[in-house]
């Protein structure tokens, strides 16, 4: 899990590698790096990273799920518990909502880093065959 003072390669809006004009890979650090890591964790299944088997929200488990109170509760709990593990996120600032439209689940998360005054948003679409993050 990335920490507050880590640095990583900056990814684009589709979470793919980017390339700077000089051909080098641009970097991100601080809260931007941390937010990028949270996004990557949201779209990753636990066990996908050999060096961190706990990394990942496991949202692929909900592809083609029926709308039920239990499903909503489980998705909410997974997102909340993963966000609360991040010490720099204020636990009281975490807000999660879920909306079902046909066969698509929209997970909307809002949270605030302790060093920021504005909340960050993370919107995840759990579709019929994929899990994607929509830029907020």
C-alpha positions in Angstrom: 0.0 0.0 0.0 1.4 3.4 -1.0 2.0 5.9 1.8 1.8 9.6 1.9 5.5 10.2 1.0 5.8 7.7 -1.8 6.4 8.3 -5.5 5.0 6.3 -8.4 4.6 6.5 -12.2 1.7 8.8 -13.1 -1.1 7.0 -14.9 -3.6 8.5 -17.4 -7.4 8.8 -17.0 -7.7 5.2 -18.2 -5.1 4.0 -15.6 -2.5 3.3 -18.3 1.2 4.3 -18.3 1.9 7.7 -19.6 5.0 9.1 -21.3 6.4 12.6 -21.0 7.5 14.7 -24.0 11.1 13.7 -23.3 10.2 10.0 -23.4 10.6 9.5 -19.7 7.8 8.4 -17.4 6.2 11.2 -15.4 6.0 10.7 -11.7 3.4 11.6 -9.1 3.9 11.9 -5.3 2.2 12.9 -2.1 -1.6 12.9 -2.0 -1.9 12.5 -5.8 0.2 9.3 -5.6 -1.9 8.1 -2.7 -5.2 8.8 -4.5 -3.9 7.0 -7.6 -3.0 4.0 -5.4 -6.5 4.0 -3.9 -8.0 3.9 -7.4 -5.8 1.0 -8.4 -6.8 -0.9 -5.2 -10.5 -0.3 -6.0 -10.2 -2.1 -9.4 -7.9 -4.9 -8.2 -9.0 -8.3 -6.8 -7.3 -9.4 -3.6 -4.5 -11.8 -4.4 -3.7 -10.3 -7.8 -0.5 -8.8 -6.4 1.9 -11.5 -5.3 3.6 -9.2 -2.9 0.4 -7.9 -1.2 -2.4 -10.5 -1.2 -4.7 -8.2 0.8 -4.5 -5.4 -1.8 -7.7 -5.0 -3.7 -11.4 -4.3 -3.0 -12.7 -7.5 -4.8 -15.5 -5.7 -6.7 -15.4 -8.2 -9.5 -17.3 -10.5 -7.1 -20.3 -8.3 -7.7 -20.4 -8.4 -11.5 -24.0 -9.4 -12.5 -25.2 -9.2 -8.9 -28.8 -8.7 -8.1 -29.9 -5.5 -6.3 -30.4 -6.5 -2.7 -29.8 -5.0 0.7 -27.2 -7.7 1.4 -25.3 -6.9 -1.8 -25.4 -3.1 -1.1 -24.2 -3.7 2.5 -21.3 -5.9 1.4 -20.1 -3.5 -1.3 -20.3 -0.6 1.1 -18.5 -2.5 3.8 -15.7 -3.5 1.5 -15.1 0.0 0.3 -15.4 1.5 3.8 -13.0 -1.0 5.4 -10.3 -0.5 2.7 -10.5 3.3 2.9 -10.4 3.2 6.7 -7.1 1.3 6.6 -5.5 4.4 5.1 -4.3 6.4 8.1 -4.3 9.7 6.2 -8.0 9.4 5.4 -10.3 10.9 8.0 -12.7 8.0 9.0 -15.6 10.4 9.6 -15.2 11.9 6.1 -15.9 8.6 4.3 -19.3 8.6 2.5 -20.4 5.8 0.3 -23.5 5.5 -1.9 -24.6 2.7 -4.3 -27.0 2.9 -7.2 -28.3 0.0 -9.3 -29.3 0.8 -12.9 -30.3 -2.3 -14.9 -27.2 -4.5 -14.7 -24.8 -1.8 -13.7 -23.8 -0.9 -10.1 -22.5 2.6 -9.5 -20.4 2.9 -6.3 -19.7 6.5 -5.3 -17.1 7.2 -2.6 -16.1 10.4 -1.0 -13.4 10.9 1.5 -10.9 13.5 2.8 -7.3 13.3 3.5 -6.3 14.9 6.8 -4.1 17.5 5.0 -6.8 18.6 2.6 -10.0 20.7 3.1 -11.9 19.4 0.2 -13.1 15.8 -0.2 -11.8 13.5 -3.0 -14.3 11.5 -5.0 -14.0 8.0 -6.4 -16.7 6.6 -8.7 -16.6 3.0 -9.6 -18.8 1.3 -12.2 -19.4 -2.4 -11.7 -20.7 -3.4 -15.1 -21.8 -6.7 -16.7 -18.2 -7.8 -17.4 -15.8 -5.2 -15.9 -15.0 -2.8 -13.1 -14.0 0.7 -14.1 -13.2 3.9 -12.3 -14.9 7.0 -13.7 -12.8 10.2 -13.3 -14.6 12.5 -10.8 
